Amino acid sequence: MNNTPERFREALEITKQRLLALPDAPKTLNLNRWNEWTEGSYLEPDTTQGMKCLEAVREVFGSRP
């Protein structure tokens, strides 16, 4: 409910801050949302949001050139 690319990005940013706050812990994030269309939890392009959620992952966790 109320899943938007903007809220997803906020959650990713909070998660990244938490991962970086633990200097000795592994820096691993498991995105368990790849293809759950029937449950409303998927991370694929769609006709409503396009690529916005995938772009949020890239913007928060992707490497910069």
PDB file of N, H, CA, C and O in Angstrom:
ATOM      1  N   MET A   1       0.837  -1.175   0.000  1.00  0.00           N
ATOM      2  CA  MET A   1       0.000   0.000   0.000  1.00  0.00           C
ATOM      3  C   MET A   1       0.886   1.243   0.000  1.00  0.00           C
ATOM      4  O   MET A   1       1.880   1.314   0.723  1.00  0.00           O
ATOM      5  N   ASN A   2       0.522   2.185  -0.792  1.00  0.00           N
ATOM      6  H   ASN A   2      -0.285   2.127  -1.380  1.00  0.00           H
ATOM      7  CA  ASN A   2       1.276   3.436  -0.926  1.00  0.00           C
ATOM      8  C   ASN A   2       2.710   3.221  -1.391  1.00  0.00           C
ATOM      9  O   ASN A   2       3.596   4.014  -1.070  1.00  0.00           O
ATOM     10  N   ASN A   3       2.939   2.158  -2.141  1.00  0.00           N
ATOM     11  H   ASN A   3       2.220   1.514  -2.401  1.00  0.00           H
ATOM     12  CA  ASN A   3       4.273   1.932  -2.694  1.00  0.00           C
ATOM     13  C   ASN A   3       4.483   2.871  -3.870  1.00  0.00           C
ATOM     14  O   ASN A   3       3.754   2.819  -4.861  1.00  0.00           O
ATOM     15  N   THR A   4       5.479   3.723  -3.748  1.00  0.00           N
ATOM     16  H   THR A   4       6.070   3.765  -2.943  1.00  0.00           H
ATOM     17  CA  THR A   4       5.838   4.616  -4.839  1.00  0.00           C
ATOM     18  C   THR A   4       7.341   4.526  -5.031  1.00  0.00           C
ATOM     19  O   THR A   4       8.057   4.125  -4.113  1.00  0.00           O
ATOM     20  N   PRO A   5       7.829   4.890  -6.203  1.00  0.00           N
ATOM     21  CA  PRO A   5       9.281   4.906  -6.403  1.00  0.00           C
ATOM     22  C   PRO A   5       9.986   5.846  -5.422  1.00  0.00           C
ATOM     23  O   PRO A   5      11.113   5.577  -5.006  1.00  0.00           O
ATOM     24  N   GLU A   6       9.342   6.918  -5.061  1.00  0.00           N
ATOM     25  H   GLU A   6       8.427   7.137  -5.399  1.00  0.00           H
ATOM     26  CA  GLU A   6       9.948   7.870  -4.130  1.00  0.00           C
ATOM     27  C   GLU A   6      10.095   7.261  -2.737  1.00  0.00           C
ATOM     28  O   GLU A   6      11.136   7.411  -2.098  1.00  0.00           O
ATOM     29  N   ARG A   7       9.064   6.582  -2.273  1.00  0.00           N
ATOM     30  H   ARG A   7       8.218   6.460  -2.792  1.00  0.00           H
ATOM     31  CA  ARG A   7       9.150   5.929  -0.958  1.00  0.00           C
ATOM     32  C   ARG A   7      10.149   4.782  -0.987  1.00  0.00           C
ATOM     33  O   ARG A   7      10.862   4.553  -0.010  1.00  0.00           O
ATOM     34  N   PHE A   8      10.203   4.066  -2.094  1.00  0.00           N
ATOM     35  H   PHE A   8       9.624   4.253  -2.888  1.00  0.00           H
ATOM     36  CA  PHE A   8      11.177   2.988  -2.237  1.00  0.00           C
ATOM     37  C   PHE A   8      12.590   3.547  -2.168  1.00  0.00           C
ATOM     38  O   PHE A   8      13.453   2.979  -1.499  1.00  0.00           O
ATOM     39  N   ARG A   9      12.828   4.649  -2.850  1.00  0.00           N
ATOM     40  H   ARG A   9      12.127   5.111  -3.394  1.00  0.00           H
ATOM     41  CA  ARG A   9      14.149   5.279  -2.816  1.00  0.00           C
ATOM     42  C   ARG A   9      14.504   5.729  -1.400  1.00  0.00           C
ATOM     43  O   ARG A   9      15.640   5.546  -0.963  1.00  0.00           O
ATOM     44  N   GLU A  10      13.552   6.310  -0.684  1.00  0.00           N
ATOM     45  H   GLU A  10      12.630   6.459  -1.039  1.00  0.00           H
ATOM     46  CA  GLU A  10      13.794   6.712   0.706  1.00  0.00           C
ATOM     47  C   GLU A  10      14.207   5.508   1.551  1.00  0.00           C
ATOM     48  O   GLU A  10      15.131   5.596   2.359  1.00  0.00           O
ATOM     49  N   ALA A  11      13.520   4.393   1.359  1.00  0.00           N
ATOM     50  H   ALA A  11      12.769   4.322   0.703  1.00  0.00           H
ATOM     51  CA  ALA A  11      13.859   3.176   2.105  1.00  0.00           C
ATOM     52  C   ALA A  11      15.262   2.690   1.740  1.00  0.00           C
ATOM     53  O   ALA A  11      16.010   2.242   2.609  1.00  0.00           O
ATOM     54  N   LEU A  12      15.619   2.777   0.462  1.00  0.00           N
ATOM     55  H   LEU A  12      15.012   3.140  -0.245  1.00  0.00           H
ATOM     56  CA  LEU A  12      16.963   2.390   0.042  1.00  0.00           C
ATOM     57  C   LEU A  12      18.019   3.288   0.676  1.00  0.00           C
ATOM     58  O   LEU A  12      19.065   2.805   1.110  1.00  0.00           O
ATOM     59  N   GLU A  13      17.756   4.577   0.733  1.00  0.00           N
ATOM     60  H   GLU A  13      16.906   4.969   0.381  1.00  0.00           H
ATOM     61  CA  GLU A  13      18.721   5.510   1.318  1.00  0.00           C
ATOM     62  C   GLU A  13      18.907   5.250   2.810  1.00  0.00           C
ATOM     63  O   GLU A  13      20.031   5.295   3.311  1.00  0.00           O
ATOM     64  N   ILE A  14      17.813   4.977   3.524  1.00  0.00           N
ATOM     65  H   ILE A  14      16.900   4.940   3.117  1.00  0.00           H
ATOM     66  CA  ILE A  14      17.903   4.651   4.946  1.00  0.00           C
ATOM     67  C   ILE A  14      18.708   3.366   5.142  1.00  0.00           C
ATOM     68  O   ILE A  14      19.549   3.279   6.037  1.00  0.00           O
ATOM     69  N   THR A  15      18.440   2.378   4.300  1.00  0.00           N
ATOM     70  H   THR A  15      17.757   2.449   3.573  1.00  0.00           H
ATOM     71  CA  THR A  15      19.157   1.116   4.390  1.00  0.00           C
ATOM     72  C   THR A  15      20.641   1.307   4.120  1.00  0.00           C
ATOM     73  O   THR A  15      21.473   0.725   4.816  1.00  0.00           O
ATOM     74  N   LYS A  16      20.981   2.102   3.134  1.00  0.00           N
ATOM     75  H   LYS A  16      20.304   2.575   2.569  1.00  0.00           H
ATOM     76  CA  LYS A  16      22.384   2.359   2.831  1.00  0.00           C
ATOM     77  C   LYS A  16      23.080   3.029   4.013  1.00  0.00           C
ATOM     78  O   LYS A  16      24.203   2.663   4.359  1.00  0.00           O
ATOM     79  N   GLN A  17      22.420   4.005   4.633  1.00  0.00           N
ATOM     80  H   GLN A  17      21.508   4.302   4.351  1.00  0.00           H
ATOM     81  CA  GLN A  17      22.997   4.668   5.806  1.00  0.00           C
ATOM     82  C   GLN A  17      23.252   3.669   6.925  1.00  0.00           C
ATOM     83  O   GLN A  17      24.288   3.726   7.588  1.00  0.00           O
ATOM     84  N   ARG A  18      22.318   2.762   7.135  1.00  0.00           N
ATOM     85  H   ARG A  18      21.477   2.716   6.596  1.00  0.00           H
ATOM     86  CA  ARG A  18      22.479   1.744   8.184  1.00  0.00           C
ATOM     87  C   ARG A  18      23.631   0.803   7.862  1.00  0.00           C
ATOM     88  O   ARG A  18      24.410   0.451   8.747  1.00  0.00           O
ATOM     89  N   LEU A  19      23.744   0.396   6.606  1.00  0.00           N
ATOM     90  H   LEU A  19      23.111   0.683   5.887  1.00  0.00           H
ATOM     91  CA  LEU A  19      24.843  -0.488   6.214  1.00  0.00           C
ATOM     92  C   LEU A  19      26.194   0.197   6.419  1.00  0.00           C
ATOM     93  O   LEU A  19      27.139  -0.423   6.907  1.00  0.00           O
ATOM     94  N   LEU A  20      26.281   1.455   6.052  1.00  0.00           N
ATOM     95  H   LEU A  20      25.513   1.958   5.655  1.00  0.00           H
ATOM     96  CA  LEU A  20      27.545   2.176   6.172  1.00  0.00           C
ATOM     97  C   LEU A  20      27.878   2.531   7.621  1.00  0.00           C
ATOM     98  O   LEU A  20      29.040   2.783   7.940  1.00  0.00           O
ATOM     99  N   ALA A  21      26.885   2.555   8.492  1.00  0.00           N
ATOM    100  H   ALA A  21      25.941   2.350   8.233  1.00  0.00           H
ATOM    101  CA  ALA A  21      27.107   2.877   9.899  1.00  0.00           C
ATOM    102  C   ALA A  21      27.757   1.721  10.663  1.00  0.00           C
ATOM    103  O   ALA A  21      28.216   1.905  11.790  1.00  0.00           O
ATOM    104  N   LEU A  22      27.796   0.558  10.067  1.00  0.00           N
ATOM    105  H   LEU A  22      27.423   0.408   9.151  1.00  0.00           H
ATOM    106  CA  LEU A  22      28.407  -0.615  10.696  1.00  0.00           C
ATOM    107  C   LEU A  22      29.692  -0.954   9.947  1.00  0.00           C
ATOM    108  O   LEU A  22      29.671  -1.784   9.038  1.00  0.00           O
ATOM    109  N   PRO A  23      30.810  -0.327  10.312  1.00  0.00           N
ATOM    110  CA  PRO A  23      32.031  -0.453   9.511  1.00  0.00           C
ATOM    111  C   PRO A  23      32.586  -1.870   9.402  1.00  0.00           C
ATOM    112  O   PRO A  23      33.228  -2.191   8.402  1.00  0.00           O
ATOM    113  N   ASP A  24      32.361  -2.720  10.389  1.00  0.00           N
ATOM    114  H   ASP A  24      31.839  -2.459  11.202  1.00  0.00           H
ATOM    115  CA  ASP A  24      32.923  -4.071  10.341  1.00  0.00           C
ATOM    116  C   ASP A  24      31.953  -5.113   9.803  1.00  0.00           C
ATOM    117  O   ASP A  24      32.323  -6.277   9.646  1.00  0.00           O
ATOM    118  N   ALA A  25      30.737  -4.718   9.524  1.00  0.00           N
ATOM    119  H   ALA A  25      30.436  -3.773   9.652  1.00  0.00           H
ATOM    120  CA  ALA A  25      29.723  -5.660   9.037  1.00  0.00           C
ATOM    121  C   ALA A  25      29.794  -5.778   7.516  1.00  0.00           C
ATOM    122  O   ALA A  25      30.229  -4.847   6.839  1.00  0.00           O
ATOM    123  N   PRO A  26      29.367  -6.922   6.979  1.00  0.00           N
ATOM    124  CA  PRO A  26      29.311  -7.072   5.520  1.00  0.00           C
ATOM    125  C   PRO A  26      28.345  -6.054   4.921  1.00  0.00           C
ATOM    126  O   PRO A  26      27.313  -5.746   5.518  1.00  0.00           O
ATOM    127  N   LYS A  27      28.669  -5.550   3.780  1.00  0.00           N
ATOM    128  H   LYS A  27      29.508  -5.800   3.295  1.00  0.00           H
ATOM    129  CA  LYS A  27      27.828  -4.570   3.082  1.00  0.00           C
ATOM    130  C   LYS A  27      26.974  -5.299   2.046  1.00  0.00           C
ATOM    131  O   LYS A  27      27.215  -5.206   0.842  1.00  0.00           O
ATOM    132  N   THR A  28      25.976  -6.022   2.539  1.00  0.00           N
ATOM    133  H   THR A  28      25.780  -6.098   3.516  1.00  0.00           H
ATOM    134  CA  THR A  28      25.134  -6.837   1.677  1.00  0.00           C
ATOM    135  C   THR A  28      23.677  -6.441   1.846  1.00  0.00           C
ATOM    136  O   THR A  28      23.189  -6.293   2.966  1.00  0.00           O
ATOM    137  N   LEU A  29      22.996  -6.273   0.738  1.00  0.00           N
ATOM    138  H   LEU A  29      23.393  -6.393  -0.172  1.00  0.00           H
ATOM    139  CA  LEU A  29      21.567  -5.978   0.746  1.00  0.00           C
ATOM    140  C   LEU A  29      20.885  -6.946  -0.203  1.00  0.00           C
ATOM    141  O   LEU A  29      21.287  -7.076  -1.360  1.00  0.00           O
ATOM    142  N   ASN A  30      19.861  -7.620   0.280  1.00  0.00           N
ATOM    143  H   ASN A  30      19.535  -7.515   1.220  1.00  0.00           H
ATOM    144  CA  ASN A  30      19.093  -8.543  -0.535  1.00  0.00           C
ATOM    145  C   ASN A  30      17.754  -7.889  -0.854  1.00  0.00           C
ATOM    146  O   ASN A  30      16.951  -7.640   0.045  1.00  0.00           O
ATOM    147  N   LEU A  31      17.516  -7.613  -2.123  1.00  0.00           N
ATOM    148  H   LEU A  31      18.168  -7.816  -2.853  1.00  0.00           H
ATOM    149  CA  LEU A  31      16.238  -7.045  -2.549  1.00  0.00           C
ATOM    150  C   LEU A  31      15.299  -8.193  -2.899  1.00  0.00           C
ATOM    151  O   LEU A  31      15.416  -8.804  -3.962  1.00  0.00           O
ATOM    152  N   ASN A  32      14.387  -8.473  -2.013  1.00  0.00           N
ATOM    153  H   ASN A  32      14.292  -7.977  -1.150  1.00  0.00           H
ATOM    154  CA  ASN A  32      13.464  -9.584  -2.208  1.00  0.00           C
ATOM    155  C   ASN A  32      12.142  -9.051  -2.753  1.00  0.00           C
ATOM    156  O   ASN A  32      11.126  -9.028  -2.058  1.00  0.00           O
ATOM    157  N   ARG A  33      12.180  -8.632  -3.989  1.00  0.00           N
ATOM    158  H   ARG A  33      13.005  -8.651  -4.554  1.00  0.00           H
ATOM    159  CA  ARG A  33      10.993  -8.034  -4.579  1.00  0.00           C
ATOM    160  C   ARG A  33      11.023  -8.156  -6.098  1.00  0.00           C
ATOM    161  O   ARG A  33      10.242  -7.493  -6.780  1.00  0.00           O
ATOM    162  N   TRP A  34      11.879  -8.962  -6.623  1.00  0.00           N
ATOM    163  H   TRP A  34      12.514  -9.501  -6.069  1.00  0.00           H
ATOM    164  CA  TRP A  34      12.144  -8.963  -8.050  1.00  0.00           C
ATOM    165  C   TRP A  34      10.909  -9.222  -8.911  1.00  0.00           C
ATOM    166  O   TRP A  34      10.655  -8.447  -9.833  1.00  0.00           O
ATOM    167  N   ASN A  35      10.130 -10.276  -8.654  1.00  0.00           N
ATOM    168  H   ASN A  35      10.337 -10.905  -7.905  1.00  0.00           H
ATOM    169  CA  ASN A  35       9.069 -10.633  -9.593  1.00  0.00           C
ATOM    170  C   ASN A  35       7.832 -11.166  -8.869  1.00  0.00           C
ATOM    171  O   ASN A  35       7.376 -12.273  -9.157  1.00  0.00           O
ATOM    172  N   GLU A  36       7.296 -10.398  -7.947  1.00  0.00           N
ATOM    173  H   GLU A  36       7.667  -9.499  -7.713  1.00  0.00           H
ATOM    174  CA  GLU A  36       6.105 -10.791  -7.192  1.00  0.00           C
ATOM    175  C   GLU A  36       4.908  -9.967  -7.656  1.00  0.00           C
ATOM    176  O   GLU A  36       4.321  -9.214  -6.879  1.00  0.00           O
ATOM    177  N   TRP A  37       4.559 -10.115  -8.911  1.00  0.00           N
ATOM    178  H   TRP A  37       5.036 -10.726  -9.543  1.00  0.00           H
ATOM    179  CA  TRP A  37       3.492  -9.311  -9.500  1.00  0.00           C
ATOM    180  C   TRP A  37       2.165  -9.503  -8.781  1.00  0.00           C
ATOM    181  O   TRP A  37       1.460  -8.527  -8.525  1.00  0.00           O
ATOM    182  N   THR A  38       1.812 -10.734  -8.452  1.00  0.00           N
ATOM    183  H   THR A  38       2.384 -11.527  -8.659  1.00  0.00           H
ATOM    184  CA  THR A  38       0.513 -10.991  -7.827  1.00  0.00           C
ATOM    185  C   THR A  38       0.434 -10.441  -6.412  1.00  0.00           C
ATOM    186  O   THR A  38      -0.662 -10.220  -5.896  1.00  0.00           O
ATOM    187  N   GLU A  39       1.579 -10.218  -5.778  1.00  0.00           N
ATOM    188  H   GLU A  39       2.469 -10.397  -6.197  1.00  0.00           H
ATOM    189  CA  GLU A  39       1.601  -9.681  -4.418  1.00  0.00           C
ATOM    190  C   GLU A  39       1.861  -8.175  -4.407  1.00  0.00           C
ATOM    191  O   GLU A  39       1.936  -7.566  -3.340  1.00  0.00           O
ATOM    192  N   GLY A  40       1.998  -7.576  -5.589  1.00  0.00           N
ATOM    193  H   GLY A  40       1.936  -8.071  -6.456  1.00  0.00           H
ATOM    194  CA  GLY A  40       2.223  -6.134  -5.676  1.00  0.00           C
ATOM    195  C   GLY A  40       3.619  -5.720  -5.268  1.00  0.00           C
ATOM    196  O   GLY A  40       3.847  -4.563  -4.917  1.00  0.00           O
ATOM    197  N   SER A  41       4.551  -6.645  -5.309  1.00  0.00           N
ATOM    198  H   SER A  41       4.366  -7.585  -5.594  1.00  0.00           H
ATOM    199  CA  SER A  41       5.920  -6.351  -4.898  1.00  0.00           C
ATOM    200  C   SER A  41       6.864  -6.858  -5.980  1.00  0.00           C
ATOM    201  O   SER A  41       7.270  -8.021  -5.970  1.00  0.00           O
ATOM    202  N   TYR A  42       7.202  -5.994  -6.893  1.00  0.00           N
ATOM    203  H   TYR A  42       6.873  -5.050  -6.901  1.00  0.00           H
ATOM    204  CA  TYR A  42       8.066  -6.398  -7.999  1.00  0.00           C
ATOM    205  C   TYR A  42       9.028  -5.270  -8.322  1.00  0.00           C
ATOM    206  O   TYR A  42       8.772  -4.104  -8.021  1.00  0.00           O
ATOM    207  N   LEU A  43      10.125  -5.636  -8.932  1.00  0.00           N
ATOM    208  H   LEU A  43      10.333  -6.583  -9.177  1.00  0.00           H
ATOM    209  CA  LEU A  43      11.159  -4.667  -9.282  1.00  0.00           C
ATOM    210  C   LEU A  43      11.492  -4.811 -10.759  1.00  0.00           C
ATOM    211  O   LEU A  43      12.628  -5.095 -11.137  1.00  0.00           O
ATOM    212  N   GLU A  44      10.493  -4.613 -11.562  1.00  0.00           N
ATOM    213  H   GLU A  44       9.570  -4.383 -11.255  1.00  0.00           H
ATOM    214  CA  GLU A  44      10.627  -4.685 -13.006  1.00  0.00           C
ATOM    215  C   GLU A  44       9.908  -3.481 -13.611  1.00  0.00           C
ATOM    216  O   GLU A  44       9.023  -2.910 -12.974  1.00  0.00           O
ATOM    217  N   PRO A  45      10.271  -3.095 -14.810  1.00  0.00           N
ATOM    218  CA  PRO A  45       9.552  -1.996 -15.466  1.00  0.00           C
ATOM    219  C   PRO A  45       8.072  -2.346 -15.625  1.00  0.00           C
ATOM    220  O   PRO A  45       7.718  -3.498 -15.878  1.00  0.00           O
ATOM    221  N   ASP A  46       7.232  -1.352 -15.476  1.00  0.00           N
ATOM    222  H   ASP A  46       7.519  -0.416 -15.271  1.00  0.00           H
ATOM    223  CA  ASP A  46       5.807  -1.568 -15.713  1.00  0.00           C
ATOM    224  C   ASP A  46       5.227  -0.363 -16.451  1.00  0.00           C
ATOM    225  O   ASP A  46       5.926   0.615 -16.714  1.00  0.00           O
ATOM    226  N   THR A  47       3.959  -0.449 -16.774  1.00  0.00           N
ATOM    227  H   THR A  47       3.391  -1.244 -16.560  1.00  0.00           H
ATOM    228  CA  THR A  47       3.329   0.625 -17.548  1.00  0.00           C
ATOM    229  C   THR A  47       2.952   1.823 -16.687  1.00  0.00           C
ATOM    230  O   THR A  47       2.626   2.881 -17.224  1.00  0.00           O
ATOM    231  N   THR A  48       2.987   1.685 -15.374  1.00  0.00           N
ATOM    232  H   THR A  48       3.252   0.825 -14.937  1.00  0.00           H
ATOM    233  CA  THR A  48       2.628   2.789 -14.487  1.00  0.00           C
ATOM    234  C   THR A  48       3.847   3.605 -14.067  1.00  0.00           C
ATOM    235  O   THR A  48       3.861   4.827 -14.211  1.00  0.00           O
ATOM    236  N   GLN A  49       4.864   2.929 -13.551  1.00  0.00           N
ATOM    237  H   GLN A  49       4.852   1.936 -13.435  1.00  0.00           H
ATOM    238  CA  GLN A  49       6.047   3.619 -13.024  1.00  0.00           C
ATOM    239  C   GLN A  49       7.261   3.552 -13.950  1.00  0.00           C
ATOM    240  O   GLN A  49       8.271   4.210 -13.704  1.00  0.00           O
ATOM    241  N   GLY A  50       7.160   2.770 -14.996  1.00  0.00           N
ATOM    242  H   GLY A  50       6.339   2.236 -15.196  1.00  0.00           H
ATOM    243  CA  GLY A  50       8.298   2.643 -15.911  1.00  0.00           C
ATOM    244  C   GLY A  50       9.492   2.018 -15.209  1.00  0.00           C
ATOM    245  O   GLY A  50       9.373   0.960 -14.591  1.00  0.00           O
ATOM    246  N   MET A  51      10.633   2.667 -15.304  1.00  0.00           N
ATOM    247  H   MET A  51      10.730   3.526 -15.806  1.00  0.00           H
ATOM    248  CA  MET A  51      11.890   2.156 -14.734  1.00  0.00           C
ATOM    249  C   MET A  51      12.256   2.844 -13.420  1.00  0.00           C
ATOM    250  O   MET A  51      13.380   2.684 -12.944  1.00  0.00           O
ATOM    251  N   LYS A  52      11.346   3.598 -12.828  1.00  0.00           N
ATOM    252  H   LYS A  52      10.434   3.728 -13.214  1.00  0.00           H
ATOM    253  CA  LYS A  52      11.689   4.449 -11.687  1.00  0.00           C
ATOM    254  C   LYS A  52      12.254   3.694 -10.491  1.00  0.00           C
ATOM    255  O   LYS A  52      13.192   4.178  -9.859  1.00  0.00           O
ATOM    256  N   CYS A  53      11.717   2.530 -10.163  1.00  0.00           N
ATOM    257  H   CYS A  53      10.954   2.136 -10.677  1.00  0.00           H
ATOM    258  CA  CYS A  53      12.244   1.775  -9.014  1.00  0.00           C
ATOM    259  C   CYS A  53      13.634   1.228  -9.310  1.00  0.00           C
ATOM    260  O   CYS A  53      14.510   1.270  -8.447  1.00  0.00           O
ATOM    261  N   LEU A  54      13.845   0.721 -10.504  1.00  0.00           N
ATOM    262  H   LEU A  54      13.134   0.686 -11.206  1.00  0.00           H
ATOM    263  CA  LEU A  54      15.178   0.257 -10.880  1.00  0.00           C
ATOM    264  C   LEU A  54      16.166   1.418 -10.898  1.00  0.00           C
ATOM    265  O   LEU A  54      17.313   1.265 -10.480  1.00  0.00           O
ATOM    266  N   GLU A  55      15.732   2.561 -11.372  1.00  0.00           N
ATOM    267  H   GLU A  55      14.799   2.686 -11.712  1.00  0.00           H
ATOM    268  CA  GLU A  55      16.596   3.741 -11.377  1.00  0.00           C
ATOM    269  C   GLU A  55      16.931   4.184  -9.952  1.00  0.00           C
ATOM    270  O   GLU A  55      18.035   4.666  -9.700  1.00  0.00           O
ATOM    271  N   ALA A  56      15.992   4.026  -9.022  1.00  0.00           N
ATOM    272  H   ALA A  56      15.095   3.634  -9.227  1.00  0.00           H
ATOM    273  CA  ALA A  56      16.251   4.376  -7.624  1.00  0.00           C
ATOM    274  C   ALA A  56      17.360   3.495  -7.047  1.00  0.00           C
ATOM    275  O   ALA A  56      18.225   3.983  -6.319  1.00  0.00           O
ATOM    276  N   VAL A  57      17.337   2.205  -7.368  1.00  0.00           N
ATOM    277  H   VAL A  57      16.635   1.808  -7.959  1.00  0.00           H
ATOM    278  CA  VAL A  57      18.396   1.297  -6.902  1.00  0.00           C
ATOM    279  C   VAL A  57      19.740   1.754  -7.459  1.00  0.00           C
ATOM    280  O   VAL A  57      20.730   1.822  -6.731  1.00  0.00           O
ATOM    281  N   ARG A  58      19.770   2.064  -8.742  1.00  0.00           N
ATOM    282  H   ARG A  58      18.966   2.008  -9.334  1.00  0.00           H
ATOM    283  CA  ARG A  58      21.017   2.517  -9.366  1.00  0.00           C
ATOM    284  C   ARG A  58      21.508   3.825  -8.749  1.00  0.00           C
ATOM    285  O   ARG A  58      22.698   3.978  -8.471  1.00  0.00           O
ATOM    286  N   GLU A  59      20.595   4.757  -8.540  1.00  0.00           N
ATOM    287  H   GLU A  59      19.629   4.632  -8.767  1.00  0.00           H
ATOM    288  CA  GLU A  59      21.001   6.060  -7.997  1.00  0.00           C
ATOM    289  C   GLU A  59      21.530   5.954  -6.571  1.00  0.00           C
ATOM    290  O   GLU A  59      22.467   6.664  -6.208  1.00  0.00           O
ATOM    291  N   VAL A  60      20.949   5.084  -5.767  1.00  0.00           N
ATOM    292  H   VAL A  60      20.187   4.507  -6.062  1.00  0.00           H
ATOM    293  CA  VAL A  60      21.370   4.972  -4.372  1.00  0.00           C
ATOM    294  C   VAL A  60      22.590   4.063  -4.229  1.00  0.00           C
ATOM    295  O   VAL A  60      23.501   4.381  -3.465  1.00  0.00           O
ATOM    296  N   PHE A  61      22.627   2.949  -4.941  1.00  0.00           N
ATOM    297  H   PHE A  61      21.887   2.690  -5.562  1.00  0.00           H
ATOM    298  CA  PHE A  61      23.683   1.950  -4.745  1.00  0.00           C
ATOM    299  C   PHE A  61      24.648   1.820  -5.921  1.00  0.00           C
ATOM    300  O   PHE A  61      25.697   1.190  -5.784  1.00  0.00           O
ATOM    301  N   GLY A  62      24.319   2.395  -7.061  1.00  0.00           N
ATOM    302  H   GLY A  62      23.467   2.907  -7.172  1.00  0.00           H
ATOM    303  CA  GLY A  62      25.172   2.228  -8.236  1.00  0.00           C
ATOM    304  C   GLY A  62      26.460   3.000  -8.123  1.00  0.00           C
ATOM    305  O   GLY A  62      26.577   3.965  -7.369  1.00  0.00           O
ATOM    306  N   SER A  63      27.411   2.551  -8.887  1.00  0.00           N
ATOM    307  H   SER A  63      27.315   1.767  -9.501  1.00  0.00           H
ATOM    308  CA  SER A  63      28.698   3.271  -8.901  1.00  0.00           C
ATOM    309  C   SER A  63      28.593   4.480  -9.804  1.00  0.00           C
ATOM    310  O   SER A  63      27.802   4.504 -10.747  1.00  0.00           O
ATOM    311  N   ARG A  64      29.367   5.442  -9.518  1.00  0.00           N
ATOM    312  H   ARG A  64      30.010   5.422  -8.752  1.00  0.00           H
ATOM    313  CA  ARG A  64      29.388   6.676 -10.310  1.00  0.00           C
ATOM    314  C   ARG A  64      30.578   6.621 -11.258  1.00  0.00           C
ATOM    315  O   ARG A  64      31.645   6.134 -10.886  1.00  0.00           O
ATOM    316  N   PRO A  65      30.403   7.119 -12.489  1.00  0.00           N
ATOM    317  CA  PRO A  65      31.527   7.106 -13.440  1.00  0.00           C
ATOM    318  C   PRO A  65      32.672   7.993 -12.983  1.00  0.00           C
ATOM    319  O   PRO A  65      33.689   8.090 -13.670  1.00  0.00           O
TER     320      PRO A  65
END
